[in-house]
Amino acid sequence: MPISADARSATDTEGRMPIRSEPDIVLARQQVRRLTQELKFSLVDQTKMITAASELSRNTLIYGGGGEMVWRRVQQGVRTGLRLDFIDQGPGIPDLDLALKDGWTSGGGMGMGLSGSKRLVNDFEIETAPGQGTRVSITRWK
């Protein structure tokens, strides 16, 4: 599946790209790498954001049945950052507290996706309800 025009241009302030297959996870990681490099994040901060994006893209695909990643460059006073939203219309997360616990998994993974991603970023939010999908928003500040 081709990526959208928004996803190709990392110089825009915002964009979106589908997460419907394994190759889309790779494209999402590549996009986040380009964006963090353009924002001049340190190599450590680039790696943290790319890792979190990879985990959340995979969750969007596997548990949400696919969705999209929306990205935007954000400004707060003198700080610049990158915000990523992972949105799906899947079954939602029935027990959010349990899902955020280290080591818990609803599948066969290591149980580090949500909790691990939360530790890698500065701001982390989840909106979810059973039967209504999930939106995970993360921000990393430079």
Order of alpha helices (4+ residues) and beta strands (2+ residues): alpha-beta-alpha-alpha-beta-beta-alpha-alpha-beta-beta
